[in-house]
Amino acid sequence: MSTAPKIALSDDFLKSFAAIPRDKQQAVLKFVALFRQNPRAPGINYETIHNAADSNMRSVRIDQALRGIILKPVSGEVYCLLWVDRHDDAYRWAATHRVAIHPDLGSIQVFAVEAVAESAAVPPRPPEAKGFFDSLKDREIRRMGVPEEALARVRAITTEDGLESLQATLPEDAFEALYLFAAGDSYDKIIADHEAVAGVVDTEDFGKALDQDATRRHFVVITDDSDLDGLLAAPLERWRVFLHPSQRRMVDRDWNGPVRVLGGAGTGKTVVAMHRAAWLARKYRDLPGKPVLFTTFTRTLADDIRSHVASLCTPQEIEKIAVVNMDQWAISLLRRFGYQHELLYDDGRRREFWRLALTRAPGNCTFPTAFFRAEYERVILPNGCETGEDYMRASRLGRGGQLGRVQRKALWPVFAEYRAQLHAANLREPEEAFRDARVLLQLEKESLGIRSIIVDETQDMSAAALGLLRAAIPTAENDLFLVGDAHQRIYRHKVALSKVGIEVRGRSRRLRVNYRTTDEIRRWAVAQLEGCEVDDLDGELDTLKGYRSLTHGGMPDITSFSDAVSEKSRLLAVLAELTGDNLDSSNVCLVCRTNEELDHYQSTLEADGIKTLKLDRNTADDRSVEGIRLATMHRVKGLEFEVVIIVGYRSPDYYAEHFSRDEDAGVVSDSILSERCLLHVAATRAKRHLVCLLRT
């Protein structure tokens, strides 16, 4: 009885498919459908490639112009689509690439090879030069994923430039491991992310190798349940299928309590969270309702995540997941208990309530309105103060200036009046509504049918929000999975998870490699936070040490202007250059600090005949719609573009002072940090090129 064939696609195949002209892609789709149905079909003629670097490679005819390159080992029923291109280019790729099972890792690697003469000519190392990897034995370098034939070239590396010159010829996993070691990571930590296979590896068993996590970072096995059409419809969205082994180990397992995942921008935290949701949906597919809740801070982020999670799941699986922003979920929960209050978001109404509340201020009071609002938001709400006595005992750490019991007692009537004004208008601050919901849950002891909660952008969640999520689900296996990065905190909430009953000791993981931006962009973005103290979401200081990007490009283009005319001229010149590079306009985003500034630049561009699409809270980034994207720094969170142009920006200090005018020192200090984080977030949306047109 014959064994069913094992069919796989490599990420290189998807990359090459995406580069084929659209009018040629239909022929590839037709071939892949036939190939998937039966790779042994008579209509598929495998041809030997005489100058191929790998004897297991075969060529197949797709149409008169296109050829596919397929891995077809002599033994076993394994077929892997590796590359597709025009005839000569496809054969050239086959002549310069090998596919092999690494003898230590047991994973399939695809890597470029050099001609014999070139590979033999390893450049001699000067006697006085210290090699980057002199401290490692040969077997240790191999365990990092380096092929045997590349060992001598790795040994010869003495400079960072020398290491980067090998990137094109080493397997991606091997280069990443070498790069991180050269940057200071410990060998043991790197090896922990490159788990070797126990026992002897059969370097001819490609079927078994396809099951390895390290292989699954670059290959996807096609089954009857695979969404092949969806995969080929968006071939560059590698995150949908290919995960780093360290990411997959966070996703595909049962955890015995809450999990915290930290990582800088572009490290794949949200990707991990979305794959986790899909894994849990499969695990709990037989439970009723929606046992998996995925929540994030804003509605626009929730909308984006909902569409992405749907692309990872079958229709049956997505029915098991509720993706909703925190406020929307909380208010729907409160409605179940008959809660009638609305949540207050209108800042104009909020200012009017404060004006009325200040009529209760003591006659000798010298505090401005801004002080009372900050005190309410930063002391009374986080500490859950319901009475004057609660306020007497509340910590004011970070507020600046001491307030004794007598002063607090004199000020409390203002806060009580503000709350009374809200009640009279049938309104509650979101923080108070979250706390109400938690109390109702604890009193009613009602089961919500939630088995697992995933929290994205945890750094922007308040103490009341996280406390409510903790109360919404029993402490159990796979209960809470929280991802975040306080270096990207843009809404000023600062919470220690353990203070709201979420204990993550022993279940904290960190992602360190930025797969989005070039290292030049990453360094500039990180420099905007220099000197800032940032927490780890649980009360300790965090650091971006070890945070790296493995790709390189040009330095960010940073220019300052004192007048609008010169700035506009430079902006139009940048856009003309991008048009000349044939970059799709939907891959360019112009970013401003405020909506008013954004409207100004939209009018400026459209007056010059440049199409735009403004991304606001009600407009998703539909890449089928033509036009340069425009977004505020807050709205661009969660998105990414080939090119980001930050325009009209002044400085973090300028905006902190502008938005915190008349505030006390503690608020201003927090505002400066928030503004720096906001600039950091906006810069790290850029994948290839960052332009900053600053105003002086």
CORUR-V35059 format. One record per backbone hydrogen bond with DSSP energy under -1.0 kcal/mol. CO is the residue of the C=O (numbers start at 1). NH is the residue of the N-H. E is the energy in kcal/mol with one decimal. If there is no record, write none. Layout:
# CORUR-V35059
((CO,NH,E) (CO,NH,E))
This chain:
# CORUR-V35059
((6,79,-2.7) (7,222,-3.1) (8,81,-2.7) (9,220,-2.5) (10,14,-1.6) (11,15,-2.2) (12,16,-2.6) (13,17,-2.6) (14,18,-2.1) (17,20,-1.1) (21,24,-2.2) (25,29,-2.5) (26,30,-2.2) (27,31,-2.0) (28,32,-3.0) (29,33,-2.1) (30,34,-1.7) (31,35,-3.0) (32,36,-2.9) (33,37,-1.8) (34,38,-2.1) (38,41,-1.9) (41,44,-2.1) (47,59,-2.6) (49,52,-1.6) (54,57,-1.7) (56,72,-3.2) (58,70,-3.0) (59,47,-2.6) (60,68,-2.6) (65,87,-2.2) (66,62,-2.0) (66,63,-1.3) (67,85,-2.2) (68,60,-2.2) (69,82,-2.8) (69,83,-1.4) (70,58,-2.5) (71,80,-1.9) (77,6,-3.3) (79,8,-2.4) (80,71,-2.9) (81,10,-2.0) (83,69,-3.0) (85,67,-2.9) (86,90,-3.1) (87,91,-2.2) (88,92,-2.1) (89,93,-2.1) (90,94,-2.1) (91,95,-1.7) (93,96,-1.0) (94,53,-2.5) (96,113,-2.3) (98,111,-2.0) (100,109,-3.1) (102,106,-2.3) (104,197,-1.9) (107,102,-2.7) (109,100,-2.3) (111,98,-2.7) (115,119,-2.8) (116,120,-2.0) (120,122,-1.7) (126,129,-1.6) (131,134,-1.2) (133,136,-1.5) (137,141,-2.0) (138,142,-2.3) (139,143,-1.8) (141,146,-1.2) (142,145,-2.2) (147,150,-1.5) (148,151,-1.5) (150,154,-2.1) (151,155,-2.5) (152,156,-1.2) (154,157,-1.5) (157,132,-2.5) (159,163,-1.8) (160,164,-2.6) (161,165,-1.7) (163,166,-1.4) (164,167,-1.2) (166,169,-1.3) (166,170,-1.5) (171,175,-2.5) (172,176,-2.4) (173,177,-2.1) (174,178,-2.6) (175,179,-2.8) (176,180,-2.4) (177,181,-2.1) (178,182,-2.6) (179,183,-1.6) (180,185,-2.6) (181,184,-1.5) (186,190,-1.9) (187,191,-2.6) (188,192,-1.8) (191,194,-1.2) (202,205,-1.5) (204,206,-1.4) (205,209,-1.8) (206,210,-1.6) (208,211,-1.5) (209,212,-1.4) (212,216,-2.2) (215,218,-2.5) (215,219,-1.9) (218,11,-2.4) (220,9,-2.4) (223,226,-1.2) (226,228,-1.7) (227,231,-2.1) (228,232,-2.4) (229,233,-1.5) (230,234,-1.1) (234,237,-1.6) (236,238,-2.1) (237,240,-1.8) (238,241,-1.9) (238,242,-2.8) (244,248,-2.7) (245,249,-2.0) (247,251,-1.4) (248,252,-2.9) (251,253,-1.6) (255,478,-2.4) (259,482,-3.3) (260,509,-2.9) (261,484,-2.1) (262,511,-2.6) (264,267,-1.6) (266,515,-2.6) (268,272,-2.5) (269,273,-2.4) (270,274,-2.6) (271,275,-2.5) (272,276,-2.4) (273,277,-2.0) (274,278,-2.0) (275,279,-2.5) (276,280,-2.6) (277,281,-2.3) (278,282,-1.8) (279,283,-2.1) (280,284,-2.7) (284,287,-1.6) (291,451,-3.1) (291,452,-2.2) (292,322,-2.8) (293,454,-3.1) (294,324,-2.1) (295,456,-2.6) (296,326,-2.5) (298,302,-1.9) (299,303,-2.5) (300,304,-2.1) (301,305,-2.7) (302,306,-2.5) (303,307,-1.7) (304,308,-1.8) (305,309,-3.1) (306,310,-1.9) (307,311,-1.0) (309,312,-1.2) (314,318,-2.5) (317,320,-2.1) (318,321,-1.5) (320,292,-2.1) (322,294,-3.3) (325,329,-2.3) (326,330,-2.6) (327,331,-2.4) (328,332,-1.8) (329,333,-2.1) (330,334,-2.5) (331,335,-2.0) (332,336,-1.0) (334,337,-1.2) (334,339,-2.2) (335,338,-1.6) (342,428,-2.0) (346,350,-2.0) (347,351,-2.2) (348,352,-1.5) (349,353,-2.2) (350,354,-2.0) (351,355,-2.1) (352,356,-1.9) (353,357,-2.4) (354,358,-2.1) (356,359,-1.3) (357,360,-2.0) (358,361,-1.6) (362,365,-1.9) (368,372,-1.2) (369,373,-2.0) (370,374,-2.3) (371,375,-2.7) (372,376,-2.3) (373,377,-2.5) (374,378,-2.4) (375,379,-1.6) (375,380,-1.8) (376,381,-2.7) (379,383,-1.6) (380,385,-2.4) (381,384,-1.4) (387,391,-1.8) (388,392,-1.9) (389,393,-1.5) (396,399,-2.4) (404,408,-2.5) (405,409,-2.6) (406,410,-1.7) (407,411,-1.7) (408,412,-2.0) (411,414,-1.6) (412,416,-2.6) (413,417,-2.2) (414,418,-2.2) (415,419,-2.2) (416,420,-2.0) (417,421,-2.5) (418,422,-1.9) (419,423,-2.3) (420,424,-2.3) (421,425,-1.2) (422,427,-2.9) (423,426,-1.7) (426,342,-2.5) (428,344,-2.3) (429,433,-2.3) (430,434,-2.5) (431,435,-1.8) (432,436,-2.4) (433,437,-2.4) (434,438,-2.1) (435,439,-2.2) (436,440,-2.5) (437,441,-2.4) (438,442,-2.3) (439,443,-2.2) (440,444,-2.9) (441,445,-2.2) (452,293,-2.7) (453,481,-2.1) (454,295,-2.8) (455,483,-2.7) (457,460,-1.8) (458,461,-1.8) (462,466,-2.3) (463,467,-2.4) (464,468,-2.0) (465,469,-2.0) (466,470,-2.2) (467,471,-1.8) (468,472,-1.3) (476,479,-1.4) (479,453,-2.8) (480,259,-2.0) (481,455,-2.7) (482,261,-2.9) (483,458,-2.5) (485,488,-2.3) (486,489,-1.6) (496,499,-1.4) (497,500,-1.5) (497,502,-2.3) (498,501,-1.2) (504,507,-2.7) (507,260,-2.1) (509,262,-2.7) (512,548,-2.4) (518,522,-2.4) (519,523,-2.6) (520,524,-1.6) (521,525,-2.6) (522,526,-2.7) (523,527,-2.0) (526,529,-1.9) (527,530,-1.4) (529,532,-2.3) (534,542,-3.7) (537,497,-2.3) (540,536,-2.3) (544,547,-2.2) (548,514,-4.1) (551,519,-2.7) (557,692,-3.1) (559,694,-3.2) (561,696,-2.5) (563,567,-1.5) (564,568,-2.6) (565,569,-2.1) (566,570,-2.1) (567,571,-2.6) (568,572,-2.6) (569,573,-1.8) (570,574,-2.4) (571,575,-2.2) (572,576,-2.1) (573,577,-2.1) (574,578,-2.1) (575,579,-2.1) (576,580,-2.2) (577,581,-1.2) (578,583,-1.8) (579,582,-1.7) (584,587,-2.3) (585,588,-1.6) (587,643,-2.2) (588,629,-2.5) (589,645,-2.9) (590,631,-2.2) (591,647,-2.3) (592,633,-1.6) (594,598,-2.0) (595,599,-2.5) (596,600,-1.6) (597,601,-2.0) (598,602,-2.3) (599,603,-2.2) (600,604,-2.0) (601,605,-2.5) (602,606,-2.5) (603,607,-1.9) (605,610,-2.3) (606,609,-1.5) (611,628,-2.4) (613,630,-2.1) (616,619,-1.4) (620,622,-1.5) (622,625,-2.1) (628,613,-2.4) (629,590,-3.4) (630,615,-3.3) (631,592,-1.7) (632,636,-2.0) (634,637,-1.0) (636,639,-2.2) (641,687,-2.8) (642,688,-2.2) (642,689,-2.1) (643,589,-2.2) (644,691,-2.7) (645,591,-3.0) (646,693,-3.2) (649,695,-3.2) (651,655,-2.1) (652,656,-2.6) (653,657,-2.4) (654,658,-2.4) (655,659,-2.7) (656,660,-1.1) (660,663,-2.4) (664,668,-2.2) (665,669,-2.5) (666,670,-2.0) (667,671,-2.6) (668,672,-2.3) (669,673,-1.8) (670,674,-2.6) (671,675,-2.5) (672,676,-2.1) (673,677,-2.5) (674,678,-2.3) (675,679,-2.1) (676,680,-2.3) (677,681,-2.6) (678,682,-2.4) (679,683,-2.3) (680,684,-1.9) (682,685,-1.2) (683,686,-1.5) (685,641,-2.4) (689,644,-2.0) (690,557,-2.7) (691,646,-3.1) (692,559,-2.7) (693,648,-1.3) (694,561,-2.4))
